[in-house]
Amino acid sequence: DIQMTQSPSTLSASVGDRVTITCRASQSISYWLAWYQQKPGKAPKFLIYKASTLESGVPSRFGGSGFGTEFTLTISGLQPDDFATYYCQHYNSYPLTFGGGTKVEIK
Amino acid sequence: QVQLVESGGGVVQPGRSLRLSCAASGFSFSSNGMHWVRQAPGKGLEWVAVISYDGSNKYYADSVKGRFTISRDNSKNTLYLQMNSLRAEDTALYYCAASALGYCSSINCYRFDYWGQGALVTVSS
């Protein structure tokens, strides 16, 4: 099974900050990586696929990059609506697996 | 507008069974792969199972293999999860999710574009 490791697990930031979340795969997954945002009590929201392609309607302050085993999600200019937990997920092989999540909280 | 509405959750004793349903609307259900993803209280996301758009391919997480069965009825736009031999560790919010790429059974199509609001399953004596 491919293990997905996110870091940090918690991130404290202020509105306007640039934040970066890292996701590492235990083996190469090419660019078959997606990112999701989840707010308390809500279902996850699909943000990014193929490591760097923004889903329609997702603000351009969100960006993804990476290939192989190391990936990043960057939020440029954090907005109040962005405080949430973020998950990466690979879709390279079975089983599909998620990272453990990164909670972005207000500093 | 895409809608996925789960139902069938509840409290069940260990060893018993439960069936979840997910009613889909607002997209071409019969052309999309469908998944179940769960989230234990206060924990992260865990993929449970996938079924291809035509029902011909199914895959499961090891944690549920042999106990859970995913199925779909394209005439009713409904996804199911039959859960047998339930354990305490199956307690979670169960989401149904859809992959938006139509007529694709490749795993590389299986991201989770659309999500329902979840059905809570509690396994407790």
Interface residues (C-beta under 8 A of the other chain):
Chain A: D1 W32 A34 Y36 Q38 K42 A43 P44 K45 F46 Y49 E55 Y87 Q89 Y91 N92 S93 Y94 P95 L96 T97 F98 G99 G100 G101
Chain B: H35 G44 L45 E46 W47 V50 Y59 A61 D62 Y95 I107 N108 C109 Y110 R111 F112 D113 Y114 W115 G116 Q117 G118
